[in-house]
């Protein structure tokens, strides 16, 4: 398969670190990214509920978190999390089942045969403003981080940060034996990720939950095979980093 050349995939890991956020300090950085994006920028969550400027919820203790960091500045750039079912026998509901209960494709879900040990939810993908592209414009947002000196080539990799966040949790889904991954996301993000072979299957009606969103399904073990060749290289590199971090982390 030919390379897409949409963005400089081969250069991304030259400028960014991808890690499993397992230490208190790393998780603090994750929650601060989420506060900046979900509370201050998008107003999805009330900022007054998080006086420490760290957005978190009841699902975080059971979740695995990924953290993307810009190497030269050491600025946290993006994050995402994987939520496994909780409770006895992993029977606890995932957030998408609660929010989308009235509009899910029941026939599709029945095909999964109810094995809760293979399912997870991917959520809280958040990217700081300087490290993502403007919606619909195809151009980088104005770079407004004072004192950060980056080359043009380096800045061109910033738009890949959302992709790296998604690839990180998809890799975690495979590594933890939960390849049947669900998410709720806006169609814009699903369309953007589709450009890179991350083909999420829509499995229900749109709902209004912090904006218009829809439930999607990704079988993580099939992502590498359907991705463009250059994204497979990025996936393999991130997969190995997640694998190493999982083997050494104290969770």
C-alpha positions as CSV (number, residue, x, y, z in Angstrom):
1,X,0.0,0.0,0.0
2,X,1.3,3.4,-0.9
3,X,2.1,6.0,1.7
4,X,-0.4,8.8,2.1
5,X,2.0,11.7,2.7
6,X,-0.8,13.7,4.2
7,X,1.4,14.5,7.2
8,X,5.0,13.7,8.1
9,X,4.3,10.5,10.0
10,X,7.9,9.3,9.9
11,X,9.0,12.4,11.8
12,X,6.4,12.5,14.6
13,X,8.4,10.4,17.2
14,X,11.4,12.5,16.5
15,X,9.6,15.4,18.2
16,X,7.2,13.7,20.6
17,X,7.3,11.1,23.4
18,X,4.4,8.6,23.7
19,X,4.0,6.9,27.1
20,X,1.7,5.0,29.4
21,X,0.8,7.5,32.1
22,X,1.5,5.3,35.2
23,X,3.1,7.7,37.7
24,X,1.1,10.3,39.8
25,X,3.0,13.1,38.0
26,X,2.1,11.7,34.5
27,X,-1.6,11.3,35.5
28,X,-1.6,14.9,36.8
29,X,-0.4,16.0,33.4
30,X,-3.2,14.0,31.7
31,X,-5.8,15.6,34.0
32,X,-4.4,19.1,33.4
33,X,-4.7,18.6,29.6
34,X,-8.3,17.5,30.0
35,X,-9.0,20.5,32.3
36,X,-7.6,23.0,29.7
37,X,-9.5,21.4,26.8
38,X,-12.8,20.2,28.4
39,X,-13.3,22.9,31.1
40,X,-11.6,26.1,29.9
41,X,-11.7,25.8,26.1
42,X,-14.8,23.8,25.2
43,X,-16.8,24.4,28.4
44,X,-18.0,20.7,28.5
45,X,-17.3,20.4,32.2
46,X,-17.8,23.1,34.9
47,X,-14.4,24.5,35.8
48,X,-15.5,25.3,39.3
49,X,-15.8,21.6,40.0
50,X,-12.0,21.2,39.6
51,X,-10.3,23.9,41.7
52,X,-7.0,22.0,41.3
53,X,-7.3,22.5,37.5
54,X,-7.3,18.7,36.9
55,X,-10.4,17.2,35.2
56,X,-11.1,13.7,36.3
57,X,-14.1,11.4,36.9
58,X,-15.2,8.1,38.4
59,X,-13.8,6.1,35.6
60,X,-10.2,7.2,35.9
61,X,-9.1,4.9,38.7
62,X,-9.9,1.8,36.5
63,X,-8.5,3.3,33.3
64,X,-5.2,3.2,31.5
65,X,-4.0,6.6,30.3
66,X,-1.7,7.6,27.5
67,X,0.3,10.8,27.4
68,X,1.9,12.6,24.5
69,X,4.7,15.0,25.3
70,X,6.5,17.5,23.1
71,X,10.2,16.6,23.5
72,X,12.0,19.9,23.2
73,X,9.6,21.9,25.4
74,X,8.5,19.0,27.7
75,X,5.0,20.4,27.2
76,X,2.1,17.9,27.6
77,X,0.5,17.8,24.2
78,X,-2.3,15.2,24.3
79,X,-3.9,12.3,26.1
80,X,-6.5,9.5,25.9
81,X,-7.7,6.7,28.1
82,X,-8.9,3.1,27.9
83,X,-11.7,2.1,30.2
84,X,-12.3,-1.6,30.9
85,X,-15.6,-2.8,32.5
86,X,-15.4,-2.7,36.2
87,X,-17.1,-4.6,39.0
88,X,-17.6,-8.4,39.6
89,X,-17.0,-10.4,36.5
90,X,-16.4,-7.2,34.5
91,X,-20.2,-6.7,34.2
92,X,-20.1,-2.9,34.9
93,X,-21.5,-0.7,32.2
94,X,-19.2,1.4,30.1
95,X,-20.0,5.1,29.6
96,X,-21.2,4.7,26.0
97,X,-23.8,2.1,27.1
98,X,-25.2,4.7,29.5
99,X,-25.2,7.7,27.2
100,X,-26.3,5.9,24.0
101,X,-28.6,3.2,25.5
102,X,-31.6,4.2,23.5
103,X,-29.9,4.4,20.1
104,X,-27.4,1.6,19.9
105,X,-27.4,-1.1,17.2
106,X,-28.6,-4.0,19.3
107,X,-28.0,-6.6,16.5
108,X,-24.4,-5.5,16.2
109,X,-23.8,-5.7,19.9
110,X,-25.4,-9.2,20.1
111,X,-22.7,-10.4,17.6
112,X,-20.1,-9.8,20.3
113,X,-21.7,-12.6,22.3
114,X,-21.5,-10.6,25.5
115,X,-17.9,-11.4,26.4
116,X,-17.2,-8.4,28.7
117,X,-13.5,-9.4,29.0
118,X,-12.8,-8.4,25.4
119,X,-14.4,-5.0,25.5
120,X,-13.3,-1.5,26.5
121,X,-14.1,2.1,25.8
122,X,-11.7,4.7,24.4
123,X,-12.4,8.2,25.6
124,X,-11.2,11.5,26.9
125,X,-9.0,12.1,23.8
126,X,-7.8,15.7,24.3
127,X,-5.1,17.7,22.6
128,X,-3.8,21.1,23.6
129,X,-4.6,23.9,21.1
130,X,-1.0,24.4,19.7
131,X,-0.7,20.7,18.8
132,X,-3.8,20.3,16.6
133,X,-5.3,21.6,13.5
134,X,-8.3,23.9,13.1
135,X,-11.6,22.2,12.4
136,X,-12.4,22.0,8.7
137,X,-9.7,24.6,7.8
138,X,-6.9,22.1,7.1
139,X,-4.4,24.7,8.6
140,X,-2.6,24.8,11.9
141,X,-4.1,26.9,14.6
142,X,-2.1,30.0,15.5
143,X,0.9,29.0,17.5
144,X,0.6,30.8,20.8
145,X,3.0,29.2,23.2
146,X,5.5,31.9,24.2
147,X,9.1,31.0,24.0
148,X,8.8,27.8,22.0
149,X,11.1,27.7,19.0
150,X,10.1,25.1,16.4
151,X,11.1,24.6,12.8
152,X,8.4,24.5,10.1
153,X,9.0,20.8,9.6
154,X,8.5,20.2,13.4
155,X,5.3,22.2,13.5
156,X,3.9,20.1,10.5
157,X,4.0,17.1,12.8
158,X,1.7,18.7,15.4
159,X,-1.5,17.8,13.5
160,X,-0.7,14.1,14.0
161,X,-1.1,14.4,17.8
162,X,-4.8,13.4,17.8
163,X,-3.8,10.4,15.6
164,X,-1.0,9.4,18.0
165,X,-3.4,9.6,20.9
166,X,-5.9,7.3,19.2
167,X,-3.2,4.9,18.1
168,X,-1.9,4.7,21.6
169,X,-5.1,3.6,23.2
170,X,-5.9,1.3,20.3
171,X,-2.5,-0.4,20.9
172,X,-3.4,-0.7,24.6
173,X,-6.7,-2.4,23.7
174,X,-4.8,-5.1,21.8
175,X,-2.0,-5.4,24.5
176,X,-4.5,-5.8,27.3
177,X,-6.7,-8.4,25.5
178,X,-9.6,-6.1,24.9
179,X,-9.7,-5.7,21.1
180,X,-13.4,-4.8,20.9
181,X,-13.2,-1.0,21.5
182,X,-16.1,1.4,21.7
183,X,-16.1,5.2,21.7
184,X,-18.4,8.2,21.5
185,X,-17.0,10.9,19.3
186,X,-18.0,13.8,17.0
187,X,-18.2,12.9,13.3
188,X,-15.4,15.4,12.6
189,X,-12.9,13.5,14.6
190,X,-14.1,10.1,13.2
191,X,-13.7,11.5,9.7
192,X,-10.2,12.9,10.5
193,X,-8.9,9.6,11.9
194,X,-10.4,7.8,8.9
195,X,-7.9,9.6,6.7
196,X,-5.2,7.5,8.4
197,X,-6.9,4.2,8.2
198,X,-8.5,4.3,11.7
199,X,-11.9,3.2,10.4
200,X,-14.4,3.3,13.2
201,X,-17.8,1.7,12.5
202,X,-20.8,3.7,13.5
203,X,-23.1,1.6,15.7
204,X,-25.9,3.9,16.6
205,X,-27.8,7.1,16.4
206,X,-26.3,10.5,17.1
207,X,-26.9,11.9,20.6
208,X,-26.4,15.3,22.1
209,X,-23.7,14.8,24.7
210,X,-21.4,17.7,24.9
211,X,-22.3,18.4,21.3
212,X,-23.6,16.1,18.7
213,X,-21.8,12.7,18.8
214,X,-22.3,9.1,17.8
215,X,-21.2,5.7,19.1
216,X,-18.5,3.9,17.1
217,X,-16.7,0.5,17.2
218,X,-13.1,-0.3,16.4
219,X,-11.6,-3.8,16.4
220,X,-8.1,-2.9,17.5
221,X,-6.5,-6.0,16.1
222,X,-7.5,-5.1,12.6
223,X,-6.3,-1.5,12.6
224,X,-2.7,-2.2,11.5
225,X,-3.8,-4.3,8.5
226,X,-6.1,-1.6,7.2
227,X,-3.9,1.4,7.8
228,X,-1.7,3.1,5.2
229,X,1.9,1.9,5.2
230,X,3.3,5.0,6.9
231,X,0.8,4.8,9.7
232,X,1.7,1.1,10.2
233,X,5.2,2.2,11.0
234,X,3.9,4.7,13.6
235,X,1.5,2.1,15.0
236,X,4.3,-0.4,15.4
237,X,6.6,2.1,17.2
238,X,3.8,3.2,19.5
239,X,2.8,-0.4,20.1
240,X,6.3,-1.4,21.2
241,X,6.4,1.7,23.6
242,X,3.1,0.8,25.2
243,X,4.2,-2.8,25.5
244,X,7.4,-1.9,27.3
245,X,5.6,0.6,29.5
246,X,3.0,-2.0,30.5
247,X,5.7,-4.5,31.4
248,X,7.4,-2.1,33.8
249,X,4.5,0.0,35.2
250,X,3.0,-0.3,38.6
251,X,-0.7,0.2,38.0
